[in-house]
Amino acid sequence: MNMALEIKDVTKVYGSRAVVNHVSLAVERGETFGLLGPNGSGKTTTIRMALDIIRPESGNVSLLGGIPTREALTRVGYLPEERGLYQKSKVMDILTYLGRLKRMDAATARARAKEMLQRVGLYDHRNKKVQALSRGMTQLVQFAGALLHKPDLIILDEPFAGMDPLNVQLMKEILREQQERGATVVFSTHQMPDVEELCERVLLINDGQSLLHGRLDELKRARGTHSVRVTAERQPEGIPGVVDTKFRNGSFEYLLGEGIKPDDVLRSFLNAGIPVERYEVVLPSLNQIFIEEVSRARNAK
Amino acid sequence: MLETLNEMRLIFAEELRRFTHGKGYILLTLAVPTILLVVMGVIFVVRGISTSGEEEPKPIGIVVLSNDLAFAPDDLPRLVAFSTRREGIDALAKETVKEVFVIPEDYMKTGRVEWLHVAGGAFSGFDPDPSDASAAAVRAYLRTALVVEEVAQGRLARAVAGATFESVRIGEDGLPAQEDADTGVATFIVSAVSILLLIFSIMIGAASLGEAVAEEKENRMIDVLLTSVKPLSLMAGKVLAIGTAVLITIAVWVGSVVVIAPRIVSVIPNAAEFPINLGLLVWVLAFFLAGYFVSAVIMVGVGAVVTKVQEANQLAFLVIIPLLASIYVLPLILSNPDGGLARVLSFIPFTAPSAMMIRLAVDGASTLESLASLAVIVLTGMALLWACARVFRAGLLMYGQRMSLRRMMRALREAG
């Protein structure tokens, strides 16, 4: 069994509404997985079911190769969407407590808390109360707390929300370090650039239903080639099959119509005797895919 | 089981640390000893000012030079005898006595007594006479010494010692009651104070529990906790921790009253010998703990099902009102501690702790009845703990939604 997390056909109903409806996903050990979806799409509920905080009406969850036992959950680091530490506790105390909850002895928990605070640049704030920290700092402390016990599986719910670019960069670096030591990372977001930067595989859900699931590059390729980018002094007149043309950053971008191959655009340049400095087939961005898929799902209703 | 206990221990330690480190808790805990110390300080200062010009309760020196007075002054309170005037003056100089009275050889003829006292202060020269207390003590000696040869020794001892008063309470049957009046009053005070402390502990402790759980739910810290510990461990750890914190406060309060109050009320005769029934204390403590347990468990459940901290505070009345109701019917229970109302209230888990404390105070409950009542409270508490742990889990997944009764019932059924 190579899966760090496997969710099969889970459904969660609140009242008469299925907030998660027959969703499945599989996260391989050691990969970084993105759980995408607009606000209220069911990402947090899916994560809470994965962590056995709530139980699904139907379907199964397998965590680190088995049912989510207390032992398995001890090997998971979790950062919830709403950040809420005990406001009147000192940073060092609360991190030590979080470590103790994950079965670390007090001395080890304190040592790791010190280490993690140094890594996120908050060591000088270790004796401050949480209420004295900024929102971003509090978020970093909680992020450090989720990683304190060197978990095998790290689940982060909207980890970069509300963070400044420097801290986002720092968190991404730390996540890469965690992945390098063998940890699996799952995070939810609706910030597509973060996913493209970090994730190998994704699940896109909307209104509790799965829209896309798989490797990011495969999902992009599967959607077909939509556009090409050509860097040249000028462009030929009347390239056949081009639906839209944009000139951006010194390059021409052509949106291709149905049945048109990228090579046809290149051929038009060569036939017109225009030297081409750079030619690039552009895969659709995740942002494009996200907007298209969610819009399609909403229009289908 | 071991894992659950370990989880409970972790939660207990953290909750206790956090709760007892709060400024509000520290101030509350130190409030009673501080107030008592301030009162004691004020009393000492006021007493010091008011008695600065008067005699201190130091011994009074007496020198009997008259051969007609054979009775030794040492047999009377506050009097210290000296053989010679010189010895008396030396004692005065050393401040072992405040003043010295010299009964001269010709006292029988003249009736004069010499009053030796230290000259000091700008106004000392205006002291025309000794204080009433000193004069009374010396006059009592002189009267006794003058008649001592005429009175039998046994009678003299009784005359000197005076009388003590013993209280005997007559019951409705016309016979003296078993327990003396002081014990009855003490017993009632212990029970009344315990009820007040129970209400206090529930208002502070149990209400804090509801608020803390609602807050954790609001900021989703609860999600992090539930990935590490079971709901039952979380609940039980919290209930025990806050209960311990409240007991620490009560212990500090009671301890400070026991240590400081006697110094304040030392002017009250026999205050330190106020008798308290130890067996009753054990019963009261048992009902106190059981009452807290039931209320705390309910408040944790309340915290889990509400959506906001304010709602938890508002719902704290759920556990406070039944206790207050017992206070309201206190006169009825007191007038008929074995009556139907008293018995019914003793077996309703929410009113039983205070009702039983009142009944025990007036000797209105048998041991069997007390045990049965205690069992009802404890078993109810355990059943509630089980049910609340289920509702707790179901309630925690509801953010921004109210927990309906139907949903609670479903949570309980699913657990079964």
Boltz contact constraints between the chains, C-beta under 6 A:
constraints:
  - contact:
      token1: [A, 51]
      token2: [B, 227]
      max_distance: 6.0
  - contact:
      token1: [A, 53]
      token2: [B, 223]
      max_distance: 6.0
  - contact:
      token1: [A, 53]
      token2: [B, 226]
      max_distance: 6.0
  - contact:
      token1: [A, 54]
      token2: [B, 397]
      max_distance: 6.0
  - contact:
      token1: [A, 73]
      token2: [B, 227]
      max_distance: 6.0
  - contact:
      token1: [A, 78]
      token2: [B, 227]
      max_distance: 6.0
  - contact:
      token1: [A, 80]
      token2: [B, 220]
      max_distance: 6.0
  - contact:
      token1: [A, 80]
      token2: [B, 223]
      max_distance: 6.0
  - contact:
      token1: [A, 82]
      token2: [B, 219]
      max_distance: 6.0
  - contact:
      token1: [A, 82]
      token2: [B, 220]
      max_distance: 6.0
  - contact:
      token1: [A, 84]
      token2: [B, 219]
      max_distance: 6.0
  - contact:
      token1: [A, 84]
      token2: [B, 220]
      max_distance: 6.0
  - contact:
      token1: [A, 84]
      token2: [B, 221]
      max_distance: 6.0
  - contact:
      token1: [A, 97]
      token2: [B, 14]
      max_distance: 6.0
  - contact:
      token1: [A, 100]
      token2: [B, 10]
      max_distance: 6.0
  - contact:
      token1: [A, 101]
      token2: [B, 228]
      max_distance: 6.0
